[in-house]
Structure formats: structure tokens, C-alpha cells
Amino acid sequence: MAQKKQLRREMRQRKAALSPQQKLAEAQVVFSAVEQMPEFRHADSVLFYYSLPDELPTHEALVRWCGMKIVYLPRVKGDDLEIVAYSGSLDDDNAFHIGEPVGPAVDFVPPLVIVPAVALDAHCRRMGRGRGYYDRLLADAAVFKVGVALDCQIVPEVPCEPHDQPLDAVVAASLGVVYNPQK
């Protein structure tokens, strides 16, 4: 746990050193690469996320993808994430004051899930913010999981625990698309 705590601190510093323009430029490369993936092209719907200021920006891709797919966003409910179809409306009146979708939750996970990360590695391992929301959501879901991140968030090895869910692919501007060799 101490190793993860230190890595999260290091990632905060790395991301803080980037300008908004650098983040946007990397996001354009990353989401263009995702759009070229067969898994994206064949999926009719996708679970995406509405980025926080320190994450790889998703807002432009979100608007574009709404014209291409049925887009779902996560919403925190207690210790879990629920999935809601994105209708263009977000509400930030919640415990974390982050934009969350408005509307009823669905009872399935879309076939393609774009997962945010604090850190990723080329072995398709992911470290999140530490609350395990995505690990719980994806534990039993038979879906294709793609981790996306800024280049500065790619590390040689992400420390993992048994409950950490491996990804099927990782995408970053400098890496391109890396598929999990274990899958």
C-alpha cells in the first residue's frame, strides 16, 4: 500500500507539470487510436468517463462519440459505480462534486469500457485512485477494458493486488495501443 501511495503522489506531481494544451494534444492522439481499434468500431455502446481536471481530457471525445455510439457514464452510489446513459446532462451535486450523468441506472456493463487511471503499465495493469470502484464493477463483467492515460502516467510496473482487475488494452500517446499478452 505504501508503494501505491507513493506512486499516486508522484503521478499528481507529473500531471500538475503539464499544461492544458499538452493534455488536450495527448487526448486527441489517444482517442483517435481508440477509435481505430476493432473493439471500438464493433461496439454499439461504450462506458466512458467524464474527466476530472487532472485526468486525460475526455470532453471532446465524449461529444464526438455521442454521435457514433450509445455512451454511458459512471455514477458513484455508495461504494459502487452505477451506469447511466449519457443524455448531455451532468450533475455535480454529489459527495465528490464531479459531473455525473442524470437519469436511471442500467443493469448491465456495455461491451467496451474506457477506464481512467492514475498509472498504467505496458503489461495492461492499472492503478486507480484507491477506492476500487472500477475493480468491483469489472470483476465479473465479460467486457473489453481499455485503460487510457497521459504519457506521464505510464510507468514500468504498476504494483498490483489480487483484487486489481487487469485490462485488455492500454492506450497512451507515446505507446499507441498495447494489448494484454495474457488475454
mmCIF file of the C-alpha atoms, coordinates in Angstrom:
data_MODEL
# 
_entry.id   MODEL 
# 
loop_
_atom_site.group_PDB 
_atom_site.id 
_atom_site.type_symbol 
_atom_site.label_atom_id 
_atom_site.label_alt_id 
_atom_site.label_comp_id 
_atom_site.label_asym_id 
_atom_site.label_entity_id 
_atom_site.label_seq_id 
_atom_site.pdbx_PDB_ins_code 
_atom_site.Cartn_x 
_atom_site.Cartn_y 
_atom_site.Cartn_z 
_atom_site.occupancy 
_atom_site.B_iso_or_equiv 
_atom_site.pdbx_formal_charge 
_atom_site.auth_seq_id 
_atom_site.auth_comp_id 
_atom_site.auth_asym_id 
_atom_site.auth_atom_id 
_atom_site.pdbx_PDB_model_num 
ATOM 1   C CA . MET A 1 1   ? 0.000   0.000   0.000   1.00 0.00 ? 1   MET A CA 1 
ATOM 2   C CA . ALA A 1 2   ? 2.856   2.394   0.747   1.00 0.00 ? 2   ALA A CA 1 
ATOM 3   C CA . GLN A 1 3   ? 4.178   1.768   -2.753  1.00 0.00 ? 3   GLN A CA 1 
ATOM 4   C CA . LYS A 1 4   ? 0.819   2.721   -4.281  1.00 0.00 ? 4   LYS A CA 1 
ATOM 5   C CA . LYS A 1 5   ? 0.556   5.805   -2.081  1.00 0.00 ? 5   LYS A CA 1 
ATOM 6   C CA . GLN A 1 6   ? 3.995   6.994   -3.235  1.00 0.00 ? 6   GLN A CA 1 
ATOM 7   C CA . LEU A 1 7   ? 3.145   6.302   -6.884  1.00 0.00 ? 7   LEU A CA 1 
ATOM 8   C CA . ARG A 1 8   ? -0.108  8.277   -6.598  1.00 0.00 ? 8   ARG A CA 1 
ATOM 9   C CA . ARG A 1 9   ? 1.829   11.219  -5.146  1.00 0.00 ? 9   ARG A CA 1 
ATOM 10  C CA . GLU A 1 10  ? 4.377   11.034  -7.984  1.00 0.00 ? 10  GLU A CA 1 
ATOM 11  C CA . MET A 1 11  ? 1.602   10.895  -10.603 1.00 0.00 ? 11  MET A CA 1 
ATOM 12  C CA . ARG A 1 12  ? -0.069  14.002  -9.134  1.00 0.00 ? 12  ARG A CA 1 
ATOM 13  C CA . GLN A 1 13  ? 3.226   15.894  -9.493  1.00 0.00 ? 13  GLN A CA 1 
ATOM 14  C CA . ARG A 1 14  ? 3.796   14.696  -13.052 1.00 0.00 ? 14  ARG A CA 1 
ATOM 15  C CA . LYS A 1 15  ? 0.286   15.621  -14.186 1.00 0.00 ? 15  LYS A CA 1 
ATOM 16  C CA . ALA A 1 16  ? 0.468   19.024  -12.492 1.00 0.00 ? 16  ALA A CA 1 
ATOM 17  C CA . ALA A 1 17  ? 3.527   19.841  -14.604 1.00 0.00 ? 17  ALA A CA 1 
ATOM 18  C CA . LEU A 1 18  ? 1.527   19.540  -17.848 1.00 0.00 ? 18  LEU A CA 1 
ATOM 19  C CA . SER A 1 19  ? -0.306  22.413  -19.478 1.00 0.00 ? 19  SER A CA 1 
ATOM 20  C CA . PRO A 1 20  ? -3.950  22.049  -20.509 1.00 0.00 ? 20  PRO A CA 1 
ATOM 21  C CA . GLN A 1 21  ? -2.775  22.229  -24.129 1.00 0.00 ? 21  GLN A CA 1 
ATOM 22  C CA . GLN A 1 22  ? -0.386  19.291  -23.621 1.00 0.00 ? 22  GLN A CA 1 
ATOM 23  C CA . LYS A 1 23  ? -3.183  17.236  -22.071 1.00 0.00 ? 23  LYS A CA 1 
ATOM 24  C CA . LEU A 1 24  ? -5.564  18.059  -24.928 1.00 0.00 ? 24  LEU A CA 1 
ATOM 25  C CA . ALA A 1 25  ? -2.970  17.176  -27.562 1.00 0.00 ? 25  ALA A CA 1 
ATOM 26  C CA . GLU A 1 26  ? -2.345  13.800  -25.937 1.00 0.00 ? 26  GLU A CA 1 
ATOM 27  C CA . ALA A 1 27  ? -6.085  13.186  -25.594 1.00 0.00 ? 27  ALA A CA 1 
ATOM 28  C CA . GLN A 1 28  ? -6.568  13.724  -29.318 1.00 0.00 ? 28  GLN A CA 1 
ATOM 29  C CA . VAL A 1 29  ? -3.893  11.119  -30.103 1.00 0.00 ? 29  VAL A CA 1 
ATOM 30  C CA . VAL A 1 30  ? -5.204  8.636   -27.525 1.00 0.00 ? 30  VAL A CA 1 
ATOM 31  C CA . PHE A 1 31  ? -8.864  8.803   -28.510 1.00 0.00 ? 31  PHE A CA 1 
ATOM 32  C CA . SER A 1 32  ? -8.037  8.733   -32.213 1.00 0.00 ? 32  SER A CA 1 
ATOM 33  C CA . ALA A 1 33  ? -6.133  5.486   -31.537 1.00 0.00 ? 33  ALA A CA 1 
ATOM 34  C CA . VAL A 1 34  ? -9.077  4.097   -29.532 1.00 0.00 ? 34  VAL A CA 1 
ATOM 35  C CA . GLU A 1 35  ? -11.426 4.921   -32.423 1.00 0.00 ? 35  GLU A CA 1 
ATOM 36  C CA . GLN A 1 36  ? -9.232  2.829   -34.746 1.00 0.00 ? 36  GLN A CA 1 
ATOM 37  C CA . MET A 1 37  ? -9.406  -0.242  -32.503 1.00 0.00 ? 37  MET A CA 1 
ATOM 38  C CA . PRO A 1 38  ? -11.650 -3.031  -33.848 1.00 0.00 ? 38  PRO A CA 1 
ATOM 39  C CA . GLU A 1 39  ? -13.210 -3.341  -30.400 1.00 0.00 ? 39  GLU A CA 1 
ATOM 40  C CA . PHE A 1 40  ? -14.355 0.275   -30.601 1.00 0.00 ? 40  PHE A CA 1 
ATOM 41  C CA . ARG A 1 41  ? -15.554 0.042   -34.198 1.00 0.00 ? 41  ARG A CA 1 
ATOM 42  C CA . HIS A 1 42  ? -17.641 -3.077  -33.460 1.00 0.00 ? 42  HIS A CA 1 
ATOM 43  C CA . ALA A 1 43  ? -19.162 -1.939  -30.159 1.00 0.00 ? 43  ALA A CA 1 
ATOM 44  C CA . ASP A 1 44  ? -22.589 -0.324  -30.327 1.00 0.00 ? 44  ASP A CA 1 
ATOM 45  C CA . SER A 1 45  ? -22.140 1.204   -26.879 1.00 0.00 ? 45  SER A CA 1 
ATOM 46  C CA . VAL A 1 46  ? -19.309 2.256   -24.598 1.00 0.00 ? 46  VAL A CA 1 
ATOM 47  C CA . LEU A 1 47  ? -18.856 3.060   -20.934 1.00 0.00 ? 47  LEU A CA 1 
ATOM 48  C CA . PHE A 1 48  ? -16.734 6.203   -20.892 1.00 0.00 ? 48  PHE A CA 1 
ATOM 49  C CA . TYR A 1 49  ? -15.917 8.674   -18.117 1.00 0.00 ? 49  TYR A CA 1 
ATOM 50  C CA . TYR A 1 50  ? -16.207 12.420  -17.694 1.00 0.00 ? 50  TYR A CA 1 
ATOM 51  C CA . SER A 1 51  ? -12.663 13.518  -16.910 1.00 0.00 ? 51  SER A CA 1 
ATOM 52  C CA . LEU A 1 52  ? -11.550 15.425  -13.867 1.00 0.00 ? 52  LEU A CA 1 
ATOM 53  C CA . PRO A 1 53  ? -9.111  18.330  -14.384 1.00 0.00 ? 53  PRO A CA 1 
ATOM 54  C CA . ASP A 1 54  ? -6.081  16.145  -13.586 1.00 0.00 ? 54  ASP A CA 1 
ATOM 55  C CA . GLU A 1 55  ? -7.067  13.311  -15.973 1.00 0.00 ? 55  GLU A CA 1 
ATOM 56  C CA . LEU A 1 56  ? -6.661  12.746  -19.685 1.00 0.00 ? 56  LEU A CA 1 
ATOM 57  C CA . PRO A 1 57  ? -9.352  15.106  -21.061 1.00 0.00 ? 57  PRO A CA 1 
ATOM 58  C CA . THR A 1 58  ? -12.406 13.253  -22.376 1.00 0.00 ? 58  THR A CA 1 
ATOM 59  C CA . HIS A 1 59  ? -14.878 16.058  -23.059 1.00 0.00 ? 59  HIS A CA 1 
ATOM 60  C CA . GLU A 1 60  ? -14.166 16.464  -26.808 1.00 0.00 ? 60  GLU A CA 1 
ATOM 61  C CA . ALA A 1 61  ? -14.214 12.708  -27.396 1.00 0.00 ? 61  ALA A CA 1 
ATOM 62  C CA . LEU A 1 62  ? -17.413 12.389  -25.368 1.00 0.00 ? 62  LEU A CA 1 
ATOM 63  C CA . VAL A 1 63  ? -19.223 14.830  -27.648 1.00 0.00 ? 63  VAL A CA 1 
ATOM 64  C CA . ARG A 1 64  ? -17.848 13.118  -30.768 1.00 0.00 ? 64  ARG A CA 1 
ATOM 65  C CA . TRP A 1 65  ? -18.651 9.609   -29.530 1.00 0.00 ? 65  TRP A CA 1 
ATOM 66  C CA . CYS A 1 66  ? -22.256 10.541  -28.732 1.00 0.00 ? 66  CYS A CA 1 
ATOM 67  C CA . GLY A 1 67  ? -22.730 10.813  -32.497 1.00 0.00 ? 67  GLY A CA 1 
ATOM 68  C CA . MET A 1 68  ? -21.177 7.372   -33.042 1.00 0.00 ? 68  MET A CA 1 
ATOM 69  C CA . LYS A 1 69  ? -22.259 5.161   -30.117 1.00 0.00 ? 69  LYS A CA 1 
ATOM 70  C CA . ILE A 1 70  ? -24.596 4.900   -27.180 1.00 0.00 ? 70  ILE A CA 1 
ATOM 71  C CA . VAL A 1 71  ? -22.413 6.405   -24.467 1.00 0.00 ? 71  VAL A CA 1 
ATOM 72  C CA . TYR A 1 72  ? -22.754 5.552   -20.794 1.00 0.00 ? 72  TYR A CA 1 
ATOM 73  C CA . LEU A 1 73  ? -21.053 7.249   -17.857 1.00 0.00 ? 73  LEU A CA 1 
ATOM 74  C CA . PRO A 1 74  ? -20.489 6.000   -14.314 1.00 0.00 ? 74  PRO A CA 1 
ATOM 75  C CA . ARG A 1 75  ? -22.159 7.467   -11.257 1.00 0.00 ? 75  ARG A CA 1 
ATOM 76  C CA . VAL A 1 76  ? -20.988 6.798   -7.701  1.00 0.00 ? 76  VAL A CA 1 
ATOM 77  C CA . LYS A 1 77  ? -23.578 5.149   -5.484  1.00 0.00 ? 77  LYS A CA 1 
ATOM 78  C CA . GLY A 1 78  ? -22.170 4.315   -2.072  1.00 0.00 ? 78  GLY A CA 1 
ATOM 79  C CA . ASP A 1 79  ? -19.144 2.066   -2.601  1.00 0.00 ? 79  ASP A CA 1 
ATOM 80  C CA . ASP A 1 80  ? -20.051 1.150   -6.170  1.00 0.00 ? 80  ASP A CA 1 
ATOM 81  C CA . LEU A 1 81  ? -20.468 2.613   -9.619  1.00 0.00 ? 81  LEU A CA 1 
ATOM 82  C CA . GLU A 1 82  ? -23.760 2.514   -11.406 1.00 0.00 ? 82  GLU A CA 1 
ATOM 83  C CA . ILE A 1 83  ? -24.038 3.011   -15.142 1.00 0.00 ? 83  ILE A CA 1 
ATOM 84  C CA . VAL A 1 84  ? -26.245 5.673   -16.721 1.00 0.00 ? 84  VAL A CA 1 
ATOM 85  C CA . ALA A 1 85  ? -26.876 6.533   -20.368 1.00 0.00 ? 85  ALA A CA 1 
ATOM 86  C CA . TYR A 1 86  ? -25.381 9.944   -21.107 1.00 0.00 ? 86  TYR A CA 1 
ATOM 87  C CA . SER A 1 87  ? -28.069 12.370  -22.224 1.00 0.00 ? 87  SER A CA 1 
ATOM 88  C CA . GLY A 1 88  ? -25.949 15.505  -22.339 1.00 0.00 ? 88  GLY A CA 1 
ATOM 89  C CA . SER A 1 89  ? -26.784 16.470  -18.760 1.00 0.00 ? 89  SER A CA 1 
ATOM 90  C CA . LEU A 1 90  ? -24.440 16.223  -15.801 1.00 0.00 ? 90  LEU A CA 1 
ATOM 91  C CA . ASP A 1 91  ? -24.995 16.954  -12.140 1.00 0.00 ? 91  ASP A CA 1 
ATOM 92  C CA . ASP A 1 92  ? -22.167 17.828  -9.738  1.00 0.00 ? 92  ASP A CA 1 
ATOM 93  C CA . ASP A 1 93  ? -24.310 17.868  -6.594  1.00 0.00 ? 93  ASP A CA 1 
ATOM 94  C CA . ASN A 1 94  ? -22.625 14.801  -5.094  1.00 0.00 ? 94  ASN A CA 1 
ATOM 95  C CA . ALA A 1 95  ? -20.035 13.895  -2.486  1.00 0.00 ? 95  ALA A CA 1 
ATOM 96  C CA . PHE A 1 96  ? -17.094 14.368  -4.861  1.00 0.00 ? 96  PHE A CA 1 
ATOM 97  C CA . HIS A 1 97  ? -18.510 17.402  -6.729  1.00 0.00 ? 97  HIS A CA 1 
ATOM 98  C CA . ILE A 1 98  ? -17.786 15.782  -10.073 1.00 0.00 ? 98  ILE A CA 1 
ATOM 99  C CA . GLY A 1 99  ? -20.003 15.746  -13.141 1.00 0.00 ? 99  GLY A CA 1 
ATOM 100 C CA . GLU A 1 100 ? -22.155 12.623  -13.106 1.00 0.00 ? 100 GLU A CA 1 
ATOM 101 C CA . PRO A 1 101 ? -24.881 11.600  -15.544 1.00 0.00 ? 101 PRO A CA 1 
ATOM 102 C CA . VAL A 1 102 ? -28.540 12.261  -14.830 1.00 0.00 ? 102 VAL A CA 1 
ATOM 103 C CA . GLY A 1 103 ? -31.130 9.541   -15.294 1.00 0.00 ? 103 GLY A CA 1 
ATOM 104 C CA . PRO A 1 104 ? -31.914 5.966   -14.335 1.00 0.00 ? 104 PRO A CA 1 
ATOM 105 C CA . ALA A 1 105 ? -29.152 3.388   -13.944 1.00 0.00 ? 105 ALA A CA 1 
ATOM 106 C CA . VAL A 1 106 ? -28.970 0.389   -16.265 1.00 0.00 ? 106 VAL A CA 1 
ATOM 107 C CA . ASP A 1 107 ? -28.301 -3.143  -15.087 1.00 0.00 ? 107 ASP A CA 1 
ATOM 108 C CA . PHE A 1 108 ? -25.504 -4.082  -17.482 1.00 0.00 ? 108 PHE A CA 1 
ATOM 109 C CA . VAL A 1 109 ? -21.980 -3.062  -18.394 1.00 0.00 ? 109 VAL A CA 1 
ATOM 110 C CA . PRO A 1 110 ? -21.525 -2.033  -22.059 1.00 0.00 ? 110 PRO A CA 1 
ATOM 111 C CA . PRO A 1 111 ? -19.235 -4.280  -24.143 1.00 0.00 ? 111 PRO A CA 1 
ATOM 112 C CA . LEU A 1 112 ? -16.440 -1.687  -24.251 1.00 0.00 ? 112 LEU A CA 1 
ATOM 113 C CA . VAL A 1 113 ? -15.245 0.126   -21.132 1.00 0.00 ? 113 VAL A CA 1 
ATOM 114 C CA . ILE A 1 114 ? -12.786 3.035   -21.271 1.00 0.00 ? 114 ILE A CA 1 
ATOM 115 C CA . VAL A 1 115 ? -11.161 3.113   -17.846 1.00 0.00 ? 115 VAL A CA 1 
ATOM 116 C CA . PRO A 1 116 ? -9.372  6.107   -16.304 1.00 0.00 ? 116 PRO A CA 1 
ATOM 117 C CA . ALA A 1 117 ? -6.169  5.504   -14.390 1.00 0.00 ? 117 ALA A CA 1 
ATOM 118 C CA . VAL A 1 118 ? -3.714  7.128   -12.055 1.00 0.00 ? 118 VAL A CA 1 
ATOM 119 C CA . ALA A 1 119 ? -0.967  4.938   -13.516 1.00 0.00 ? 119 ALA A CA 1 
ATOM 120 C CA . LEU A 1 120 ? -0.742  2.258   -16.210 1.00 0.00 ? 120 LEU A CA 1 
ATOM 121 C CA . ASP A 1 121 ? 1.953   -0.041  -17.480 1.00 0.00 ? 121 ASP A CA 1 
ATOM 122 C CA . ALA A 1 122 ? 2.552   -1.822  -20.801 1.00 0.00 ? 122 ALA A CA 1 
ATOM 123 C CA . HIS A 1 123 ? 1.513   -5.116  -19.155 1.00 0.00 ? 123 HIS A CA 1 
ATOM 124 C CA . CYS A 1 124 ? -2.069  -3.752  -19.006 1.00 0.00 ? 124 CYS A CA 1 
ATOM 125 C CA . ARG A 1 125 ? -2.073  -3.231  -15.269 1.00 0.00 ? 125 ARG A CA 1 
ATOM 126 C CA . ARG A 1 126 ? -3.864  -0.236  -13.817 1.00 0.00 ? 126 ARG A CA 1 
ATOM 127 C CA . MET A 1 127 ? -3.779  1.694   -10.591 1.00 0.00 ? 127 MET A CA 1 
ATOM 128 C CA . GLY A 1 128 ? -6.803  3.850   -9.821  1.00 0.00 ? 128 GLY A CA 1 
ATOM 129 C CA . ARG A 1 129 ? -7.465  6.435   -7.161  1.00 0.00 ? 129 ARG A CA 1 
ATOM 130 C CA . GLY A 1 130 ? -7.662  3.786   -4.454  1.00 0.00 ? 130 GLY A CA 1 
ATOM 131 C CA . ARG A 1 131 ? -11.345 3.249   -3.787  1.00 0.00 ? 131 ARG A CA 1 
ATOM 132 C CA . GLY A 1 132 ? -11.738 0.179   -6.035  1.00 0.00 ? 132 GLY A CA 1 
ATOM 133 C CA . TYR A 1 133 ? -14.834 1.385   -7.903  1.00 0.00 ? 133 TYR A CA 1 
ATOM 134 C CA . TYR A 1 134 ? -13.750 0.075   -11.300 1.00 0.00 ? 134 TYR A CA 1 
ATOM 135 C CA . ASP A 1 135 ? -12.246 -3.125  -9.849  1.00 0.00 ? 135 ASP A CA 1 
ATOM 136 C CA . ARG A 1 136 ? -15.620 -4.008  -8.289  1.00 0.00 ? 136 ARG A CA 1 
ATOM 137 C CA . LEU A 1 137 ? -17.597 -3.001  -11.377 1.00 0.00 ? 137 LEU A CA 1 
ATOM 138 C CA . LEU A 1 138 ? -15.429 -5.015  -13.754 1.00 0.00 ? 138 LEU A CA 1 
ATOM 139 C CA . ALA A 1 139 ? -14.711 -8.044  -11.572 1.00 0.00 ? 139 ALA A CA 1 
ATOM 140 C CA . ASP A 1 140 ? -17.360 -10.262 -13.190 1.00 0.00 ? 140 ASP A CA 1 
ATOM 141 C CA . ALA A 1 141 ? -18.069 -8.299  -16.359 1.00 0.00 ? 141 ALA A CA 1 
ATOM 142 C CA . ALA A 1 142 ? -17.278 -10.014 -19.658 1.00 0.00 ? 142 ALA A CA 1 
ATOM 143 C CA . VAL A 1 143 ? -16.342 -6.786  -21.425 1.00 0.00 ? 143 VAL A CA 1 
ATOM 144 C CA . PHE A 1 144 ? -13.313 -5.334  -23.225 1.00 0.00 ? 144 PHE A CA 1 
ATOM 145 C CA . LYS A 1 145 ? -11.465 -2.988  -20.846 1.00 0.00 ? 145 LYS A CA 1 
ATOM 146 C CA . VAL A 1 146 ? -9.214  -0.227  -22.225 1.00 0.00 ? 146 VAL A CA 1 
ATOM 147 C CA . GLY A 1 147 ? -7.093  1.876   -19.895 1.00 0.00 ? 147 GLY A CA 1 
ATOM 148 C CA . VAL A 1 148 ? -6.237  5.360   -21.130 1.00 0.00 ? 148 VAL A CA 1 
ATOM 149 C CA . ALA A 1 149 ? -3.747  7.830   -19.704 1.00 0.00 ? 149 ALA A CA 1 
ATOM 150 C CA . LEU A 1 150 ? -1.338  10.653  -20.318 1.00 0.00 ? 150 LEU A CA 1 
ATOM 151 C CA . ASP A 1 151 ? 2.201   9.637   -21.248 1.00 0.00 ? 151 ASP A CA 1 
ATOM 152 C CA . CYS A 1 152 ? 3.490   10.778  -17.861 1.00 0.00 ? 152 CYS A CA 1 
ATOM 153 C CA . GLN A 1 153 ? 1.206   8.193   -16.226 1.00 0.00 ? 153 GLN A CA 1 
ATOM 154 C CA . ILE A 1 154 ? 2.880   5.231   -17.930 1.00 0.00 ? 154 ILE A CA 1 
ATOM 155 C CA . VAL A 1 155 ? 5.279   3.502   -15.555 1.00 0.00 ? 155 VAL A CA 1 
ATOM 156 C CA . PRO A 1 156 ? 7.483   0.399   -15.889 1.00 0.00 ? 156 PRO A CA 1 
ATOM 157 C CA . GLU A 1 157 ? 5.375   -1.603  -13.439 1.00 0.00 ? 157 GLU A CA 1 
ATOM 158 C CA . VAL A 1 158 ? 2.148   -0.897  -11.594 1.00 0.00 ? 158 VAL A CA 1 
ATOM 159 C CA . PRO A 1 159 ? 2.015   -2.585  -8.175  1.00 0.00 ? 159 PRO A CA 1 
ATOM 160 C CA . CYS A 1 160 ? -0.956  -4.966  -8.117  1.00 0.00 ? 160 CYS A CA 1 
ATOM 161 C CA . GLU A 1 161 ? -3.035  -6.756  -5.537  1.00 0.00 ? 161 GLU A CA 1 
ATOM 162 C CA . PRO A 1 162 ? -5.271  -9.811  -6.103  1.00 0.00 ? 162 PRO A CA 1 
ATOM 163 C CA . HIS A 1 163 ? -8.447  -7.703  -6.455  1.00 0.00 ? 163 HIS A CA 1 
ATOM 164 C CA . ASP A 1 164 ? -6.945  -5.410  -9.136  1.00 0.00 ? 164 ASP A CA 1 
ATOM 165 C CA . GLN A 1 165 ? -8.593  -6.077  -12.495 1.00 0.00 ? 165 GLN A CA 1 
ATOM 166 C CA . PRO A 1 166 ? -6.255  -6.451  -15.488 1.00 0.00 ? 166 PRO A CA 1 
ATOM 167 C CA . LEU A 1 167 ? -7.072  -4.528  -18.638 1.00 0.00 ? 167 LEU A CA 1 
ATOM 168 C CA . ASP A 1 168 ? -7.390  -5.897  -22.166 1.00 0.00 ? 168 ASP A CA 1 
ATOM 169 C CA . ALA A 1 169 ? -5.512  -2.947  -23.659 1.00 0.00 ? 169 ALA A CA 1 
ATOM 170 C CA . VAL A 1 170 ? -3.721  0.240   -22.689 1.00 0.00 ? 170 VAL A CA 1 
ATOM 171 C CA . VAL A 1 171 ? -3.595  3.386   -24.836 1.00 0.00 ? 171 VAL A CA 1 
ATOM 172 C CA . ALA A 1 172 ? -1.291  6.376   -24.414 1.00 0.00 ? 172 ALA A CA 1 
ATOM 173 C CA . ALA A 1 173 ? 0.074   8.835   -26.956 1.00 0.00 ? 173 ALA A CA 1 
ATOM 174 C CA . SER A 1 174 ? 3.646   7.509   -26.869 1.00 0.00 ? 174 SER A CA 1 
ATOM 175 C CA . LEU A 1 175 ? 2.652   3.819   -26.570 1.00 0.00 ? 175 LEU A CA 1 
ATOM 176 C CA . GLY A 1 176 ? -0.162  3.666   -29.065 1.00 0.00 ? 176 GLY A CA 1 
ATOM 177 C CA . VAL A 1 177 ? -2.382  0.660   -28.388 1.00 0.00 ? 177 VAL A CA 1 
ATOM 178 C CA . VAL A 1 178 ? -0.858  -2.160  -26.350 1.00 0.00 ? 178 VAL A CA 1 
ATOM 179 C CA . TYR A 1 179 ? -2.905  -5.332  -25.990 1.00 0.00 ? 179 TYR A CA 1 
ATOM 180 C CA . ASN A 1 180 ? -2.624  -7.570  -22.949 1.00 0.00 ? 180 ASN A CA 1 
ATOM 181 C CA . PRO A 1 181 ? -0.437  -10.535 -23.920 1.00 0.00 ? 181 PRO A CA 1 
ATOM 182 C CA . GLN A 1 182 ? -2.125  -12.660 -21.229 1.00 0.00 ? 182 GLN A CA 1 
ATOM 183 C CA . LYS A 1 183 ? -5.570  -12.385 -22.872 1.00 0.00 ? 183 LYS A CA 1 
# 
